[in-house]
Amino acid sequence: MTPEASLSADLNHSRNTSVGAGAAAAPQRNFSFQLERAVERGVRWLLSAQSSEGFWWGELEADTTLESDYIFFLHVIGRGQSAKIAKLAGYIRARQLPEGGWNVFPGGPPELNATVKAWVALRIAGDAAGSPHLQRAKQKIHELGGLESTNSYVRMYLAMAGAIDPAMAPAIPPELMLLPYWFPLNIIEMSSWTRGIVIPMSIVAAMRPHWRLPAGVTVDELFTRPGAKPKSLSWDGWLISWKNVFLALDRAVKLYERTPWKPFRRMALQRAHKWMIERLERSEGLATIFPAMTNSIFALLAEGGDTTDPLISRELHYLESYEIEAPDGLRIQPCISPVWDTAIAMVALEEAGVDPADPALVKAAAWLLDNQILGPGDWQVKNRKAEPGGWAFEFLNDWYPDVDDTAFVLMALRPVADGDPDRMRAAIRRGLAWLLSMQNSDGGWGAFDHQNDRQFLNNIPFADHNAMLDPSTSDVTARALECLGLMGWPADDPAIARARGFLRREQTREGAWYGRWGVNYIYGTSGVLRALEAAGLRSSPESKRGGEWLRAVQNEDGSFGESILSYYDESLKGRGRSTASQTAWGLIGLLASAGPDDPAAQRAAAWLVSRQNEDGSWDEDEFTGTGFPCVFYLKYHLYRNSFPLYALARYDNLRKGRATLAGTRVGADEVRKSYGSRL
């Protein structure tokens, strides 16, 4: 019998036995002891992981496209002889699949873009095109559709390095910067991460620097047919469609690029440069995401800079901080998550009973308060009346606070017994006002932007990374709703009522919710159920249906698991290999919808207790975080420890009837009175 089965059997025995009360209580006492011990060990482990400055920061792991891109980047900036390239190449080679390709998540199938990038990177690193591993990679590329089937960003970089005809990549003219905000197509209608990637790339495309791949390295053999037209640039079958409209515009821009007369080019480049430089300040790299950071350096070099320039040198330093030395080579993080990791860790410790005045929590709260963003950001273009007050994901990214981080930080700060209660209250009030101002007209919340949902823009040729927009999503909306509920806002508050309406519309017929930022329906459903509970809506029909769905997908041993493949095949909702983080999410959702007496919740708790390591941690190999669905996925290395601790502590507290810590509560009336017409 497995450990979790043994614990579950103990629980079932304690409920169903007909012998004396003392004998019936013995298994329950045994499980209670093991549960309490698991929580205590989890607390010790998490406290030991806190930095001396007060924050938590776990690695953010992704697929080999980052290492491939970094090899390309180092070559372009003139560091092709760097010792790093050999380490990066070793890391990539070690992850080639037996069938020849590379995937974008563990256990996933070969993926075309990742495989093309790996092939090019290894060629730059010196691997011969005729070597067995690259021959197998080329064969897999052909099987997957060839270079002509890659996404626009792969082709943009190859065109930038002169490896393919620029006509094979979408046009990105810097004149985009001149389009007014009232025009349906403008830079603010793109998601924040797309802006960070595209605007520097428009500078590079206009400047046409003379960068080339190493001598002898070509990509012609990766096409299924030499010079084949990219599929994304082919007309669809409709006479008139948005795709065809944008393809016609793309062709018009390419004709314009061939003409010597470009009356607005100088102004457009100046605006693009100014936009980029402004956002390099008050941040540790443009948008603090790898592709935007590398593109900004490309742009600065294309404008005539070199790597000794102080600004470029600084940006290179930020990028180098994403490197992680590993036994099998060098790997790269796509971004960093200290604010996010800190907020989640604090909420877990608070639920686990750590004293609100404990120095660890007080120090973490002080660090978060110091990192509240009080300066301007892109979000203000479409949310002009609101004042700053949110939090970002990273150490310094003041242009881009986000709703998810802000809501989690506010929940983390609420119980802390801070030495300066007035400062704490003011910070929470500002954060809530900013959060409230970011609610979209459909009742939901997006991540970084307000009303960023013009779906027709997904037909732009460079929008094939599945992240052109930042519309309302169930998981971010749930986080905001949970925050408001824990602050004591009533269920009939207009903001909560509109959020509930959005979530009701987004619920699937099975009762689940989609997970935009975590894998996948288990993440989305858990978050919504916890939000409904916090808002006093636990008995709502949507909550009951959500709980029923979780019970339906729970594994026999009590665990939960969901493969990333559920983003591609909806029949795989809630199905996959068991993981600690997803089991924790399942348990959180079950507790929110049915409480600790639910047998499904008890079995999930037993599984987590039985799988904990002696040091208080949990193991997890799978990626359970999401960057862009169907494109890019993440492994948050602290998820497997923070969320299980929170889930077990909450289960224990509910079993024992412990009240949730009250802490600082800033109600709706106080926020609206303070900010009034600015909301």
C-alpha positions as CSV (number, residue, x, y, z in Angstrom):
1,M,0.0,0.0,0.0
2,T,1.3,3.4,-0.9
3,P,1.9,6.0,1.8
4,E,-1.0,8.2,0.6
5,A,-3.3,5.2,0.4
6,S,-2.4,4.3,3.9
7,L,-3.2,7.8,5.1
8,S,-6.5,7.8,3.2
9,A,-7.3,4.4,4.6
10,D,-6.7,5.8,8.1
11,L,-9.1,8.7,7.4
12,N,-11.8,6.4,6.0
13,H,-11.4,4.1,9.0
14,S,-11.9,7.0,11.4
15,R,-15.1,8.0,9.7
16,N,-16.6,4.5,9.2
17,T,-15.5,2.3,12.1
18,S,-18.2,1.0,14.4
19,V,-15.9,0.2,17.3
20,G,-15.2,2.3,20.4
21,A,-14.5,6.0,20.1
22,G,-10.9,5.7,21.3
23,A,-10.1,3.2,18.6
24,A,-11.8,5.2,15.9
25,A,-10.0,8.4,16.9
26,A,-6.5,6.8,16.9
27,P,-6.1,6.9,13.0
28,Q,-7.4,10.4,13.0
29,R,-4.9,11.4,15.7
30,N,-2.2,9.8,13.7
31,F,-3.1,11.7,10.5
32,S,-3.5,15.0,12.5
33,F,0.0,14.5,13.8
34,Q,1.4,13.9,10.4
35,L,-0.5,16.8,8.9
36,E,0.8,19.2,11.6
37,R,4.3,17.9,11.2
38,A,4.1,18.4,7.4
39,V,3.0,22.0,7.9
40,E,5.8,22.6,10.5
41,R,8.4,21.2,8.1
42,G,7.0,23.2,5.2
43,V,7.3,26.4,7.3
44,R,10.9,25.6,8.2
45,W,11.9,25.0,4.6
46,L,10.2,28.1,3.3
47,L,11.7,30.3,6.0
48,S,15.1,28.9,5.2
49,A,14.7,30.0,1.6
50,Q,14.1,33.6,2.4
51,S,16.8,36.0,1.4
52,S,18.6,38.3,3.9
53,E,16.8,41.2,2.3
54,G,13.4,39.8,3.0
55,F,12.2,38.5,-0.3
56,W,11.8,35.0,-1.8
57,W,13.1,34.3,-5.3
58,G,13.0,30.9,-7.1
59,E,14.3,30.0,-10.5
60,L,12.0,30.4,-13.4
61,E,12.8,27.6,-15.9
62,A,11.8,27.4,-19.6
63,D,12.6,25.4,-22.7
64,T,15.7,25.5,-24.9
65,T,14.5,28.3,-27.2
66,L,16.1,30.7,-24.7
67,E,19.5,29.0,-24.9
68,S,19.2,28.9,-28.7
69,D,18.3,32.6,-28.8
70,Y,21.2,33.4,-26.5
71,I,23.7,31.8,-28.8
72,F,22.3,33.8,-31.7
73,F,22.4,36.9,-29.6
74,L,26.0,36.4,-28.5
75,H,27.1,35.9,-32.1
76,V,25.3,39.0,-33.3
77,I,26.8,41.3,-30.7
78,G,30.3,40.1,-31.5
79,R,30.8,37.5,-28.7
80,G,30.8,34.5,-30.9
81,Q,34.0,33.2,-29.3
82,S,32.6,33.4,-25.8
83,A,33.1,30.3,-23.6
84,K,29.4,30.6,-22.8
85,I,28.4,29.4,-26.3
86,A,29.9,25.9,-25.7
87,K,28.0,25.6,-22.4
88,L,24.8,26.7,-24.0
89,A,25.3,24.3,-26.8
90,G,25.9,21.5,-24.4
91,Y,22.7,22.2,-22.6
92,I,20.8,22.2,-25.9
93,R,22.3,19.0,-27.2
94,A,21.5,17.2,-23.9
95,R,17.8,18.0,-24.4
96,Q,17.4,16.7,-28.0
97,L,14.6,14.2,-28.2
98,P,15.3,10.7,-29.6
99,E,13.3,11.5,-32.7
100,G,15.5,14.4,-33.5
101,G,13.6,17.5,-32.4
102,W,13.2,19.6,-29.3
103,N,10.1,20.3,-27.3
104,V,8.8,23.3,-25.3
105,F,7.8,21.4,-22.2
106,P,9.0,18.1,-20.5
107,G,7.2,15.1,-22.0
108,G,5.9,17.2,-24.9
109,P,6.2,16.3,-28.6
110,P,8.9,17.9,-30.9
111,E,8.0,21.5,-31.7
112,L,9.0,23.1,-35.0
113,N,10.1,26.5,-33.8
114,A,12.2,25.2,-30.9
115,T,13.8,22.7,-33.3
116,V,14.7,25.2,-35.9
117,K,16.2,27.5,-33.3
118,A,18.2,24.7,-31.8
119,W,19.5,23.7,-35.2
120,V,20.6,27.2,-36.1
121,A,22.2,27.7,-32.6
122,L,24.2,24.5,-32.8
123,R,25.4,25.5,-36.3
124,I,26.6,28.8,-34.9
125,A,28.3,26.9,-32.1
126,G,30.3,25.0,-34.6
127,D,28.3,21.7,-35.1
128,A,28.6,20.4,-38.6
129,A,25.3,20.3,-40.7
130,G,26.1,16.7,-41.6
131,S,26.5,15.5,-38.0
132,P,24.1,12.8,-37.0
133,H,22.2,14.8,-34.4
134,L,21.7,17.8,-36.8
135,Q,20.7,15.5,-39.6
136,R,18.0,14.0,-37.4
137,A,16.9,17.5,-36.4
138,K,16.7,18.5,-40.1
139,Q,14.5,15.5,-40.9
140,K,12.2,16.4,-38.0
141,I,12.0,20.0,-39.2
142,H,10.9,18.8,-42.6
143,E,8.4,16.4,-41.0
144,L,6.9,19.3,-39.0
145,G,6.5,21.6,-42.1
146,G,9.9,23.1,-42.7
147,L,11.2,26.6,-42.0
148,E,8.3,28.1,-44.0
149,S,6.0,26.9,-41.2
150,T,7.8,28.6,-38.4
151,N,6.3,31.5,-36.5
152,S,7.1,35.1,-37.5
153,Y,9.7,35.7,-34.8
154,V,11.9,32.9,-35.9
155,R,11.9,34.3,-39.4
156,M,12.4,37.9,-38.2
157,Y,15.6,37.0,-36.5
158,L,16.9,35.0,-39.5
159,A,16.0,37.9,-41.8
160,M,17.8,40.3,-39.4
161,A,21.0,38.1,-39.8
162,G,20.7,37.9,-43.6
163,A,19.9,34.2,-43.5
164,I,16.6,34.5,-45.4
165,D,14.9,37.1,-47.6
166,P,13.4,39.9,-45.5
167,A,10.2,39.4,-47.5
168,M,9.7,36.1,-45.7
169,A,9.3,37.9,-42.4
170,P,6.4,40.3,-41.5
171,A,7.1,44.0,-41.9
172,I,7.3,46.0,-38.7
173,P,7.7,49.6,-39.7
174,P,8.7,52.1,-37.0
175,E,5.9,54.3,-38.3
176,L,3.6,52.3,-36.0
177,M,4.8,54.8,-33.4
178,L,3.1,57.6,-35.2
179,L,-0.4,56.1,-35.2
180,P,-2.6,58.0,-32.7
181,Y,-4.1,56.2,-29.8
182,W,-7.6,56.7,-31.1
183,F,-6.8,54.7,-34.2
184,P,-7.9,51.1,-33.9
185,L,-4.3,49.9,-34.7
186,N,-1.7,51.5,-32.5
187,I,1.0,50.3,-30.1
188,I,-1.1,50.5,-27.0
189,E,-3.7,48.1,-28.4
190,M,-0.9,45.5,-28.4
191,S,-0.1,43.6,-25.2
192,S,2.7,45.1,-23.1
193,W,5.1,42.2,-23.9
194,T,4.4,42.5,-27.6
195,R,5.2,46.2,-27.5
196,G,8.5,45.4,-25.8
197,I,9.4,42.9,-28.5
198,V,8.1,44.7,-31.5
199,I,9.2,48.3,-31.1
200,P,12.9,47.6,-30.8
201,M,12.6,45.2,-33.7
202,S,11.1,48.0,-35.8
203,I,14.2,50.0,-35.2
204,V,16.4,47.1,-36.3
205,A,14.3,46.5,-39.4
206,A,14.5,50.1,-40.4
207,M,18.3,50.4,-39.8
208,R,19.2,47.2,-41.7
209,P,22.5,46.5,-39.9
210,H,24.9,44.2,-41.7
211,W,24.8,41.2,-39.4
212,R,25.4,37.8,-40.8
213,L,25.6,34.2,-39.6
214,P,29.1,32.6,-39.4
215,A,30.7,31.8,-42.8
216,G,29.2,28.5,-44.2
217,V,26.1,28.6,-42.0
218,T,22.9,28.7,-44.1
219,V,19.4,27.7,-43.4
220,D,18.3,26.9,-47.0
221,E,18.2,23.1,-46.3
222,L,15.6,23.7,-43.6
223,F,12.9,24.6,-46.1
224,T,10.8,21.7,-47.5
225,R,11.2,23.5,-50.8
226,P,13.9,26.1,-51.4
227,G,12.5,29.6,-50.9
228,A,9.0,28.3,-50.0
229,K,6.6,31.0,-49.1
230,P,5.8,31.2,-45.3
231,K,2.4,29.8,-44.6
232,S,1.5,32.6,-42.3
233,L,1.9,35.0,-45.2
234,S,-0.4,33.2,-47.5
235,W,-3.9,34.4,-48.3
236,D,-6.8,32.6,-46.6
237,G,-9.8,31.3,-48.6
238,W,-12.0,34.2,-48.0
239,L,-12.5,37.1,-50.4
240,I,-12.4,39.6,-47.5
241,S,-11.1,38.8,-44.1
242,W,-9.0,40.5,-41.4
243,K,-6.1,38.2,-42.2
244,N,-6.2,39.2,-45.9
245,V,-6.5,42.9,-45.0
246,F,-3.4,42.7,-42.8
247,L,-1.5,40.7,-45.5
248,A,-2.3,43.4,-48.0
249,L,-1.1,46.0,-45.6
250,D,2.1,43.9,-45.0
251,R,2.8,43.9,-48.8
252,A,2.1,47.6,-49.1
253,V,4.6,48.3,-46.3
254,K,7.2,46.1,-47.9
255,L,6.8,48.1,-51.2
256,Y,7.2,51.3,-49.2
257,E,10.4,50.0,-47.7
258,R,11.9,49.7,-51.2
259,T,11.2,53.3,-52.0
260,P,13.9,55.9,-51.2
261,W,11.2,58.4,-50.0
262,K,10.1,57.9,-46.4
263,P,9.0,61.3,-45.2
264,F,8.1,60.2,-41.7
265,R,10.9,57.6,-41.0
266,R,13.2,60.0,-39.1
267,M,10.3,61.0,-36.8
268,A,9.2,57.4,-36.3
269,L,12.7,56.3,-35.4
270,Q,13.0,59.1,-32.9
271,R,9.8,58.2,-31.2
272,A,10.6,54.5,-31.1
273,H,14.1,55.3,-29.6
274,K,12.6,57.7,-27.1
275,W,9.9,55.1,-26.1
276,M,12.5,52.4,-25.6
277,I,15.0,54.6,-23.7
278,E,12.2,55.8,-21.3
279,R,11.3,52.2,-20.5
280,L,14.9,51.2,-20.0
281,E,14.9,53.6,-17.1
282,R,13.1,52.4,-13.9
283,S,13.6,48.8,-15.1
284,E,16.2,46.1,-15.1
285,G,15.9,45.6,-18.9
286,L,13.1,46.4,-21.3
287,A,9.9,44.9,-19.9
288,T,12.3,42.6,-17.9
289,I,11.6,39.8,-20.3
290,F,14.3,38.0,-22.3
291,P,13.2,38.7,-25.9
292,A,12.4,42.4,-25.3
293,M,15.8,42.8,-23.5
294,T,17.8,41.2,-26.3
295,N,15.8,43.2,-28.9
296,S,16.5,46.5,-27.1
297,I,20.3,45.7,-27.3
298,F,20.0,44.8,-30.9
299,A,18.2,48.2,-31.5
300,L,20.9,50.2,-29.7
301,L,23.6,48.4,-31.7
302,A,21.7,49.0,-34.9
303,E,21.6,52.7,-34.1
304,G,25.4,52.8,-34.0
305,G,26.2,51.9,-30.4
306,D,28.7,49.2,-29.3
307,T,29.0,47.0,-26.3
308,T,31.3,49.4,-24.5
309,D,28.6,52.1,-24.3
310,P,27.5,52.5,-20.7
311,L,23.8,52.0,-21.5
312,I,24.4,48.8,-23.6
313,S,26.8,47.6,-21.0
314,R,24.2,48.0,-18.3
315,E,21.6,46.2,-20.3
316,L,24.0,43.4,-21.0
317,H,24.6,43.1,-17.3
318,Y,20.9,42.8,-16.6
319,L,20.6,40.1,-19.2
320,E,23.6,38.2,-17.8
321,S,21.9,38.0,-14.4
322,Y,19.4,35.6,-16.0
323,E,22.1,33.0,-16.6
324,I,22.3,29.9,-14.4
325,E,25.3,27.7,-14.4
326,A,24.2,24.0,-14.4
327,P,26.2,20.8,-14.3
328,D,25.2,20.1,-17.9
329,G,25.7,23.6,-19.3
330,L,24.4,27.1,-19.1
331,R,20.7,27.8,-19.0
332,I,18.7,31.1,-19.2
333,Q,15.7,32.3,-17.4
334,P,13.0,34.1,-19.4
335,C,12.4,36.6,-16.6
336,I,12.6,36.7,-12.8
337,S,9.8,36.5,-10.2
338,P,10.8,37.8,-6.8
339,V,7.7,39.9,-6.0
340,W,5.4,37.0,-7.1
341,D,7.4,34.4,-5.2
342,T,7.5,36.6,-2.1
343,A,3.8,37.3,-2.0
344,I,2.9,33.6,-2.4
345,A,5.4,32.5,0.2
346,M,4.0,35.1,2.7
347,V,0.4,34.0,2.2
348,A,1.5,30.3,2.7
349,L,3.3,31.2,5.9
350,E,0.5,33.3,7.2
351,E,-2.0,30.5,6.6
352,A,0.4,28.1,8.4
353,G,0.2,30.2,11.6
354,V,3.4,32.2,11.5
355,D,2.9,35.1,13.8
356,P,1.9,38.3,12.0
357,A,4.7,40.1,13.9
358,D,7.3,37.5,13.1
359,P,10.5,39.2,11.8
360,A,10.4,37.2,8.6
361,L,7.0,38.5,7.6
362,V,7.7,42.0,8.8
363,K,10.9,42.1,6.8
364,A,9.2,40.7,3.7
365,A,6.3,43.2,4.0
366,A,8.8,46.1,4.3
367,W,10.5,44.9,1.1
368,L,7.2,44.7,-0.7
369,L,6.1,48.2,0.5
370,D,9.4,49.6,-0.7
371,N,8.7,48.1,-4.2
372,Q,5.2,49.5,-4.6
373,I,5.2,51.4,-7.9
374,L,4.2,55.0,-7.6
375,G,5.4,56.2,-11.0
376,P,3.9,56.3,-14.5
377,G,3.3,53.3,-16.8
378,D,1.9,52.2,-20.1
379,W,-1.4,51.3,-18.3
380,Q,-2.2,55.0,-17.9
381,V,-2.8,55.5,-21.6
382,K,-6.2,53.8,-21.4
383,N,-6.7,54.3,-17.6
384,R,-6.0,58.0,-17.3
385,K,-7.8,59.0,-14.1
386,A,-6.3,56.3,-11.9
387,E,-3.2,56.9,-9.7
388,P,-0.3,54.4,-9.5
389,G,-0.2,51.9,-6.7
390,G,0.5,48.4,-8.2
391,W,3.3,46.0,-8.0
392,A,5.4,44.3,-10.8
393,F,6.6,40.8,-11.1
394,E,10.4,41.5,-10.9
395,F,12.8,43.6,-8.8
396,L,12.5,46.7,-11.0
397,N,9.9,47.0,-13.8
398,D,8.1,50.2,-12.9
399,W,6.5,50.7,-16.3
400,Y,4.6,47.4,-16.0
401,P,2.8,46.7,-12.7
402,D,0.3,43.8,-13.1
403,V,-3.0,42.9,-11.6
404,D,-2.1,39.4,-10.5
405,D,1.0,40.4,-8.5
406,T,-0.8,43.4,-7.0
407,A,-3.7,41.3,-5.8
408,F,-1.4,38.7,-4.3
409,V,0.8,41.3,-2.6
410,L,-2.2,43.0,-1.1
411,M,-3.4,39.6,0.3
412,A,0.1,39.0,1.7
413,L,0.4,42.4,3.3
414,R,-3.1,42.3,4.9
415,P,-2.3,40.1,8.0
416,V,1.2,41.5,8.8
417,A,1.6,43.4,12.0
418,D,3.7,46.2,10.5
419,G,5.4,48.7,12.8
420,D,4.0,51.6,10.7
421,P,0.3,50.8,10.4
422,D,-0.5,54.1,8.7
423,R,2.0,53.4,6.0
424,M,0.6,49.9,5.5
425,R,-2.9,51.1,5.3
426,A,-2.1,53.8,2.8
427,A,-0.2,51.4,0.6
428,I,-3.0,48.9,0.6
429,R,-5.5,51.6,-0.1
430,R,-3.4,52.8,-3.1
431,G,-3.0,49.2,-4.3
432,L,-6.8,48.5,-4.1
433,A,-7.6,51.7,-5.9
434,W,-5.2,50.8,-8.7
435,L,-6.6,47.3,-8.8
436,L,-10.2,48.5,-9.0
437,S,-9.3,51.0,-11.8
438,M,-8.0,48.2,-14.0
439,Q,-11.3,46.3,-14.1
440,N,-12.4,45.9,-17.7
441,S,-15.9,46.7,-19.0
442,D,-16.7,43.0,-19.2
443,G,-16.2,42.6,-15.4
444,G,-12.9,40.8,-15.6
445,W,-9.3,41.8,-15.3
446,G,-6.3,41.4,-17.7
447,A,-2.7,41.2,-16.5
448,F,-0.9,44.4,-17.5
449,D,-3.3,46.5,-19.6
450,H,-6.8,48.0,-19.4
451,Q,-9.3,47.1,-22.2
452,N,-6.7,45.4,-24.3
453,D,-9.0,43.1,-26.2
454,R,-9.3,44.0,-29.9
455,Q,-9.5,40.5,-31.3
456,F,-9.1,41.5,-34.9
457,L,-5.4,42.4,-34.2
458,N,-4.7,38.7,-33.8
459,N,-4.7,38.6,-37.6
460,I,-1.6,40.8,-37.9
461,P,1.2,38.7,-39.4
462,F,3.5,39.1,-36.4
463,A,0.7,38.1,-34.0
464,D,1.3,34.4,-34.3
465,H,2.9,34.1,-30.9
466,N,-0.6,33.8,-29.3
467,A,0.0,36.7,-27.1
468,M,-0.9,39.8,-29.1
469,L,-3.6,40.9,-26.6
470,D,-4.1,41.1,-22.8
471,P,-7.8,40.6,-22.3
472,S,-9.7,39.6,-19.2
473,T,-9.0,36.1,-18.0
474,S,-10.6,33.9,-15.4
475,D,-7.5,33.3,-13.3
476,V,-6.5,37.0,-13.0
477,T,-10.1,38.0,-12.4
478,A,-10.3,35.4,-9.6
479,R,-7.2,36.8,-7.9
480,A,-8.6,40.3,-7.9
481,L,-11.9,39.0,-6.6
482,E,-10.3,37.0,-3.9
483,C,-8.3,40.0,-2.8
484,L,-11.4,42.2,-2.6
485,G,-13.3,39.5,-0.7
486,L,-10.5,39.1,1.9
487,M,-10.6,42.8,2.4
488,G,-14.2,42.5,3.5
489,W,-15.9,43.9,0.4
490,P,-19.5,42.6,0.2
491,A,-20.7,40.2,-2.4
492,D,-23.1,42.8,-3.7
493,D,-20.4,45.4,-4.4
494,P,-20.6,46.5,-8.0
495,A,-17.0,45.4,-8.8
496,I,-17.6,42.0,-7.2
497,A,-20.9,41.6,-9.0
498,R,-19.5,42.4,-12.4
499,A,-16.5,40.0,-11.7
500,R,-18.9,37.2,-10.8
501,G,-20.8,37.8,-14.0
502,F,-17.6,37.5,-16.0
503,L,-16.6,34.3,-14.3
504,R,-20.1,32.8,-14.7
505,R,-19.9,33.4,-18.4
506,E,-16.4,31.9,-18.6
507,Q,-17.2,28.7,-16.8
508,T,-17.1,25.7,-19.1
509,R,-20.0,23.3,-19.5
510,E,-18.2,20.8,-17.3
511,G,-17.8,23.4,-14.5
512,A,-14.1,24.3,-14.9
513,W,-12.3,27.5,-15.7
514,Y,-9.4,28.0,-18.2
515,G,-6.0,28.8,-16.8
516,R,-4.2,31.5,-18.8
517,W,-1.2,31.8,-16.5
518,G,-1.0,28.3,-15.0
519,V,-1.6,24.8,-16.2
520,N,-4.5,24.8,-16.8
521,Y,-8.1,24.1,-15.9
522,I,-7.0,22.9,-12.4
523,Y,-5.2,26.2,-11.9
524,G,-8.1,28.3,-13.2
525,T,-10.8,26.4,-11.4
526,S,-9.0,26.4,-8.1
527,G,-8.4,30.1,-8.3
528,V,-12.0,30.9,-9.1
529,L,-13.4,28.6,-6.3
530,R,-11.1,30.2,-3.7
531,A,-12.2,33.7,-5.0
532,L,-15.9,32.8,-4.7
533,E,-15.3,31.5,-1.2
534,A,-13.5,34.7,-0.1
535,A,-16.3,36.8,-1.6
536,G,-18.9,34.9,0.4
537,L,-20.2,33.0,-2.7
538,R,-19.2,29.5,-1.7
539,S,-22.8,28.2,-2.0
540,S,-23.3,29.7,-5.5
541,P,-24.2,27.3,-8.3
542,E,-21.0,28.0,-10.1
543,S,-19.0,27.1,-7.0
544,K,-20.8,23.8,-6.6
545,R,-20.3,22.9,-10.3
546,G,-16.6,23.8,-10.1
547,G,-16.1,21.5,-7.1
548,E,-17.9,18.7,-8.8
549,W,-15.6,19.0,-11.8
550,L,-12.5,18.8,-9.5
551,R,-13.8,15.7,-7.9
552,A,-14.4,14.2,-11.3
553,V,-10.8,14.7,-12.4
554,Q,-9.1,13.7,-9.2
555,N,-6.8,10.7,-9.5
556,E,-7.6,7.6,-7.5
557,D,-4.7,8.2,-5.1
558,G,-6.1,11.6,-4.2
559,S,-3.7,13.6,-6.3
560,F,-4.3,16.0,-9.2
561,G,-2.3,16.4,-12.4
562,E,-2.9,18.1,-15.7
563,S,-0.7,17.9,-18.8
564,I,0.2,21.0,-20.8
565,L,-1.4,19.1,-23.7
566,S,-4.8,20.2,-22.4
567,Y,-4.1,23.5,-24.0
568,Y,-4.1,21.7,-27.4
569,D,-6.8,19.1,-26.6
570,E,-9.7,20.0,-24.4
571,S,-10.5,16.4,-23.8
572,L,-7.4,16.3,-21.6
573,K,-8.8,18.8,-19.1
574,G,-7.6,17.9,-15.6
575,R,-5.7,14.8,-16.9
576,G,-2.0,14.2,-16.5
577,R,0.8,13.1,-14.3
578,S,0.4,14.0,-10.6
579,T,2.2,17.0,-9.3
580,A,2.6,18.7,-5.9
581,S,1.5,22.2,-7.1
582,Q,-1.5,20.9,-9.0
583,T,-2.6,18.7,-6.2
584,A,-2.3,21.7,-3.9
585,W,-4.5,23.7,-6.3
586,G,-7.0,20.9,-6.4
587,L,-7.1,20.8,-2.6
588,I,-7.5,24.6,-2.4
589,G,-10.5,24.4,-4.7
590,L,-12.1,21.5,-2.9
591,L,-11.8,23.3,0.4
592,A,-13.3,26.4,-1.0
593,S,-16.3,24.7,-2.5
594,A,-17.0,21.9,0.0
595,G,-14.8,22.3,3.1
596,P,-12.5,19.9,4.9
597,D,-15.0,17.1,5.4
598,D,-15.1,16.4,1.7
599,P,-13.5,13.0,1.2
600,A,-11.9,14.2,-2.0
601,A,-10.2,17.0,0.0
602,Q,-9.0,14.5,2.7
603,R,-7.5,12.3,0.0
604,A,-5.7,15.2,-1.6
605,A,-4.3,16.3,1.7
606,A,-3.2,12.7,2.5
607,W,-1.3,12.6,-0.9
608,L,0.5,15.8,-0.2
609,V,1.5,14.8,3.3
610,S,2.8,11.4,2.1
611,R,4.9,13.0,-0.7
612,Q,6.7,15.6,1.4
613,N,10.4,15.2,1.7
614,E,12.1,15.1,5.2
615,D,13.4,18.6,4.8
616,G,9.9,20.0,4.2
617,S,10.0,20.3,0.4
618,W,8.2,18.6,-2.4
619,D,9.6,17.3,-5.7
620,E,8.2,18.3,-9.1
621,D,9.6,17.9,-12.6
622,E,6.7,19.1,-14.7
623,F,6.1,22.7,-15.9
624,T,2.9,24.0,-14.3
625,G,3.3,27.7,-15.2
626,T,2.2,29.3,-18.5
627,G,3.8,32.1,-20.4
628,F,1.8,32.0,-23.7
629,P,-0.6,29.0,-24.2
630,C,0.5,26.7,-27.0
631,V,3.8,28.6,-27.3
632,F,5.8,29.0,-24.1
633,Y,5.6,27.4,-20.7
634,L,7.3,27.8,-17.3
635,K,8.5,26.0,-14.3
636,Y,8.3,28.1,-11.1
637,H,10.7,26.3,-8.8
638,L,9.0,27.6,-5.6
639,Y,5.5,26.5,-6.7
640,R,6.0,23.0,-5.5
641,N,6.7,24.2,-2.0
642,S,4.6,27.3,-1.4
643,F,1.3,26.1,-2.7
644,P,1.3,22.6,-0.9
645,L,2.2,24.3,2.3
646,Y,-0.7,26.8,1.9
647,A,-3.1,24.0,1.0
648,L,-2.2,21.8,3.9
649,A,-2.3,24.7,6.4
650,R,-5.7,25.8,5.1
651,Y,-7.0,22.2,5.4
652,D,-5.7,22.0,8.9
653,N,-7.2,25.3,9.9
654,L,-10.6,24.5,8.5
655,R,-10.6,21.1,10.2
656,K,-9.9,22.8,13.5
657,G,-12.2,25.8,13.0
658,R,-9.5,28.4,13.2
659,A,-10.5,31.8,12.0
660,T,-8.7,33.5,9.2
661,L,-6.4,36.3,10.4
662,A,-8.2,39.6,10.2
663,G,-5.2,42.0,9.6
664,T,-5.6,45.3,7.8
665,R,-8.9,45.6,6.0
666,V,-9.5,48.5,3.6
667,G,-13.2,48.5,2.6
668,A,-14.9,49.6,-0.6
669,D,-16.2,52.8,1.0
670,E,-12.8,53.9,2.2
671,V,-11.2,53.3,-1.3
672,R,-14.0,55.0,-3.2
673,K,-14.1,57.9,-0.8
674,S,-10.4,58.5,-1.1
675,Y,-10.1,58.2,-4.9
676,G,-13.7,59.0,-6.0
677,S,-13.8,60.1,-9.6
678,R,-10.3,58.7,-10.3
679,L,-11.7,55.2,-10.3
